[in-house]
């Protein structure tokens, strides 16, 4: 088992931390009534977020066992700052990353995974 730090930031080609807008539900008073609304919130993109995105990518036609494997690995990673992963899980993630992202981001993620102790 190896511990991977999932909270590592992803950088763009200029070395700037990548941020993405995500929908967040908040309660707000509108005309005297509390209402749930959705706002876009800017968040830093982390290694964990990119791995989850690769795991949840669905290009259709996945066998049930593949879906379950991805789902369970996503549960192990999602929202965590670090996770213990087996060598098999790391190899699996590396393959998914190569399929899911453009070369620059895939290369960066693979580099971060190579530095796992």
QUIKABEL-V368668 format. One record per run of one state. SS is the DSSP state (@ for helix, = for strand, . for the rest). FROM is the first residue (numbers start at 0). LEN is the number of residues. If there is no record, write none. Layout:
ss->SS from->FROM len->LEN
ss->SS from->FROM len->LEN
//
This chain:
ss->. from->0 len->1
ss->= from->1 len->4
ss->. from->5 len->3
ss->= from->8 len->1
ss->. from->9 len->1
ss->= from->10 len->1
ss->. from->11 len->5
ss->= from->16 len->1
ss->. from->17 len->1
ss->= from->18 len->12
ss->. from->30 len->2
ss->= from->32 len->12
ss->. from->44 len->1
ss->= from->45 len->1
ss->@ from->46 len->10
ss->. from->56 len->7
ss->@ from->63 len->14
ss->. from->77 len->4
ss->= from->81 len->4
ss->. from->85 len->1
ss->@ from->86 len->14
ss->. from->100 len->2
ss->@ from->102 len->12
ss->. from->114 len->3
//
